[in-house]
Amino acid sequence: MKKALTATGRLLRRMCVAPDPGRVRLRVASRAVLGVGLSVAAAELAGLSLTASITAGLAALLALFTVADPTVRRQVVTTALLPLAGFPVLALATVLHGTPPLRDLAWLLVVFAGVYARRWGPRGHALGIFAFMQFFVTQFLHAVPAQLPELYGAVLLALGTAGAVRFVLWCVERRVPPPAAPAPLPGTGLARPTTRQAFQATAACAVALGVGQLLSQERWYWAVGTAWWIFVNTASRGETLVRGFRRVVGTVTGIAAGLLVAIPLGGAPAPTAVLVAVCVFGIFYTAPLSYSWMMFFVTVMAGLLYGLLGVLHPGLLLLRFEETAVGALGAAVGVALLPVTTHAATNAWIQRAVACVHACTTAAARRLAGDPDADPAAHAAELDLLLGRARLTLAPLVHPLSPLRARKARARHVLELLDACARESRGLAAVAADPHASHDARLAAAAWRVEAAVHALVPQVAPKRPRIPAERALPAHHPGAEAALGHLHALEHALTALATPLRAAPDSPLVPAA
């Protein structure tokens, strides 16, 4: 017990001291508490019922959590479009609430459409999630058609309030624009990852729905929600299975906390509201760092909401765990349908990252040669996003429970070398941005060697020796040239070293050969 508490304390300290450049996570989490709190307060002041107030709070949370367009203008548009995606689904779910077969079929169609919409980028992703969750909320609150006007009003009030907080009172994104998500992997038909995942998620939710209803005719929707959320932000079989494991871990720990906190409260309004605010903060603050911790706060918040509704008891929390396990099982079955292997996804993202290194180096060489239009900083920022995606695909291989020690070690080596590439690319971009930085002949040769190393890893990226105007050539040992040379040499070394783990023996691949 003491060791478990020590380990938990260590994890909490690590979470609290995790890097937060510009305190962005802190600001976004604090803004979420304010937005959700004001939305619920507005619903209460408008005289809406408890069910409508909870709907308002969840709508505000979803709007603040899922809308992630790269510009504030696009975020405003996406937030305004949320009712167009959510209201028809909300009406459909309430009308079919008393007709289980049609209700179940309708929800599976919503699941397929919601996942398929991810092909249209962050906006499609947010609208798909919001539509799915409107169906989920209807089951959670047992809403009926007579409540539709009130629920519509609650959602509109919440979106307006949350939007005012996000875009008027506290627009974090104006100072620190959110990083643009990397474009999804290309493909057509079933080769397109979003299309393939739409079938996988629908199959997973169908299994979760069927088995979940065998466990409980009242709370079966938990299993469907689990299966759905496991497929969010995953692209390969390994990612999905690891996410399922982390969801179960977060749910189990959240249930334990619910037994200690939510049940003794018994739905007392004031302390429950305070703890829900803490959970909202925890969801937003930990989401970029740990899916398990995020699910811990989600589970505790669900227990607190059930306490407000007057239906919370230990057996309900046990059922929550069972339905979560069923949802994770459904996800495991779903990824077996049209699977995208971890190796295929990893190879694709690593190739894109290496090609981005090439683009950054080329732009830096042009900038140092005197081309003011060349911008290596944009490519360096894109490289960070691509490496984030590569880390997700490699997560199953470096997971502590992975029994494949040799492949785990190679995967970690790949991550170290890719991180080195990103670090040196950022340094090279910074040198190129310096108005006093210049170029000499050695930089052209070093840049060409980096491009040759990229070509060796990604043959379709052909090296092109840069030409340096004679008037830009400087004598050796120029300070700007020396700094750029250091970054280029380090890049060449990291890219050359990548060839070893990426071209392992065929019987034990990390990623398939290009």
Secondary structure, 3 states (H helix, E strand, C coil): CHHHHHHHHHHHHHHHCCCCHHHHHHHHHHHHHHHHHHHHHHHHHCCCCHHHHHHHHHHHHHHHHHCCCCCHHHHHHHHHHHHHHHHHHHHHHHHCCCCHHHHHHHHHHHHHHHHHHHHHHHHHHHHHHHHHHHHHHHHHHCCCHHHHHHHHHHHHHHHHHHHHHHHHHCCHHHHCCCCCCCCCCCCCHHHCHHHHHHHHHHHHHHHHHHHHHHHCCCCCHHHHHHHHHHCCCCCCHHHHHHHHHHHHHHHHHHHHHHHHCHHHHCCCHHHHHHHHHHHHHHHHHHCCCCHHHHHHHHHHHHHHHHHHHCCCCHHHHHHHHHHHHHHHHHHHHHHCCCCCCHHHHHHHHHHHHHHHHHHHHHHHHHHHCCCCCCCHHHHHHHHHHHHHHHHHHHHHHHCCCCCCHHHHHHHHHHHHHHHHHHHHHHHHHHHHHCCCCCECHHHHHHHHHHHHHHHHHCCCCCCCCCCCCHHHECCCCCHHHHHHHHHHHHHHHHHHHHHHHHCCCCCCCCCCCC
